[in-house]
Amino acid sequence: MTIVEDRIDFAAFDRAPLVPEPFDHLVLPGFVPPDAARAAAAAFPGPDLPGVLPAPLKAPSDAFGALLSLIRDPRTTEAFGRKFGLDLDPASLMVTLRARTRPVDGQIHTDSTTKVVTALIYLNDGWSDDGGRLRLLHGPGDIENMVAEVPPIAGTLIAFRRTDHSWHGHKPFEGQRRAIMFNWMTDAATARRELRRHALSAGIKTLFHFG
């Protein structure tokens, strides 16, 4: 199956090899072509706050909304399921946003057991800082013991299968660092519950930030 869409390069995604060590992952610059990535970045919604923010339930009628709708398209779930050899359910997809990073963010961790596959599309215009570059790691003890480092440049995709050893993190960075994060969760109920939790947290952050 091929998805014909100029906002995501699914042909390149299908060609990209899945790297099995130390856990299944792939890194694909240009997953969102440059013009589409710049347009989506310019329309990035939501408050400029740290932490995980829920993506709009209704996609805006702009370049960001078009990309968001495509991520939520069941064909995207099918493509990622085929890549990782998993039977992913579109109803289990959770889409969130990251707008800003604090110095305390990026500590080495594995994702929660409720996540099956994690993917991020970065939406930043270039990246010169040494911090904020996601690293996929061989273990939990050393941020330098990496298998890959990913500058969060607009259009770049990083995706990996969650395991007990899918260690990742980045050196400290403070400032704007935009990304769309999408996770296929263990089931649809978990996705809904986690989205509600992120929405509540984001509402509290907004209240204290702008109150």
N, C-alpha and C positions, 0 to 999 in steps of 0.2 A: 504494500500500500504506500502511495506517495501522497503527501498533502501539498497541494499547490497553494502557496501563500507567501507573499513577499515580505511579511513581517517576521517570519521565522524560517531559517534555512534548514528544513527537515531533511533535505537531501544530504547536506553535510552531517547532520546528526546521525542519519542512517549509516553513513560511511565511517564515522568516527569509531575507533576501537574502544571497547570497554576494557580498561586496565584492571586485572584481577588482584593485584598485590599493592598494598597489604589488605585492601578490601576493594570491591567492585566500584570503579569510579571512572568518570570521563571529564575532561576539560575541553571546551570548544569555544575559542574566540570567534566572534562573528555569527554566533547562533542567531542573534537578532542582527540583521544587516545594518551597516552604519547609519544610513538615513533614518531607518525606522527606529533604531536605538536612540538617536539624538532627539527625534520627535517625541518618543515616549518619555525620555528623561525630562524634556522641557515641560511636559504635562504631568509630571509626577505629583500625585495628590497627597493630601493629608498634612497634619502638623509636622513641623521640623523637630521631632522629639526622639529621644533614644528608646531602645527596646523594640518589641515586636508590636506592630500595629496591624489591625485587620484590613485587608483590601476591601474596597467598596463592594457591597453586595451587588449593586447594579453598576455595570461597567459604564464609565463616562463616555460621552460621544466625542472622543478625541483620540489621539494616537496612543495614549496610555491605555484607554479603554479598549481599543482594538486589540492591543497585545494581551491585555487581561482576558478578554473574551476568548482569544485563541488558546491561551494556557488552559482555560476551563473547558475547552472543546473536548469531547470524549475521544476524538482522534489523537489528541496529544497524550492522553492516558494510555491509549493503545500503543503509541510509538514508544513511550518510556517503558511500558510493560514488556514489549518485544525486546527492547535493548537489554533490560535487566533479567529477562527470562522469568517474569513474574506475572501473575494474573491480577493486575491492578484494577480497582473499581473506581470509576469516575466520581461516584458519590463519596468516596473516602478522601478526596482531594481537599486540602486546606491551603488557601493562598493568603499570605501575609506580606507586610512591607517592613523594610528597615530603612529609616531615613538618616539616623545619626548614631555615631559610635562614641562611647565614653572610654576613658582610659582603663576602666575595670572590665570592659568587654573583651571577648576573644580568648579567654582562658581555655586551656586545653580541655576538651570534653568529648564524649560521645553523645549523640542525640538520645532522647528518651525512647524507651522500648515501645511506645505507642506509634512511633514513626517507622515506616518501611523503606521509603526512598525520600531523600532530601535533594532539592534542586534550587539553585539560585541563579537569577539573571541580574547582572550588575548594570547600573545605569548612571555611571559617573564619567565625566568628560576628562579622560586621562587620569593618571595616578603616578605621582612622583615620590610620595612618602614611603618610607621603609615599613611603617606600620600599616595595619589594615589589610594586608595581603593574606588571604586565607591560605593556610598550609594544611595539607593532608599528611599525617604523621605516621611513623612506624610504631609509636608507642606514646604513653602519657607523660614521660619524664623530661622531654627535651624538645623545645619548639624548633630547634635547628635540625632535628633528626627527621627530615621531611622527604616525602616522595614527590611532592608537587607544591608549587607556590603559585597563587592565582591573583594577579592584580585585578582589582574590582572595576575594570574598564567597561564602558557601556557596550552592551551586546554580548559579553562573555557569559557562557553558561558553565557552571560546575554542578555535577550531579553525582550522588553516591548512594550505595545501599547501606542502610543502617545495620551495624553489627555491634557486638560488644567490644570490638577493637577498631571501630571506625573513628579513630582519634583525629581531631582537627582543632585548629585555633589560629590566632594571628597575634603578631606583636601589637603593643598598645597603639591606639590612634584616637585622637579626639577631634570630632568635626563631622561634617556631612559625609555620609557614605551610604549611598542609596542602592537598594536591591529589592527585587521581587523574590520572595522565598515561597516555594510551593512544596508541600509534603503530601505524599500518599500515606494515610494513617492506617492503622490496623483495621478500622471499620468506619462506616459513615457516622455512627453515633459518637465515636471518639472525635472525629473531625468537627462535628457540630459543637460538642462540649468545649473543645479547645478554642474554637473561634469565639464562643461566648466569653470564655475566660480572658482572651486577649482583648476583646471589645470592652469588657469591664475595666481592665487594667488601663487601656488607652484612654477611656473616659475619665478615670481618676487623674491620670497624668495631665490631660488637657485642662481639667478643672483647676489643678494646682498651678499649672504653668501660666494660664491666662486669667485665673481668678483674681 
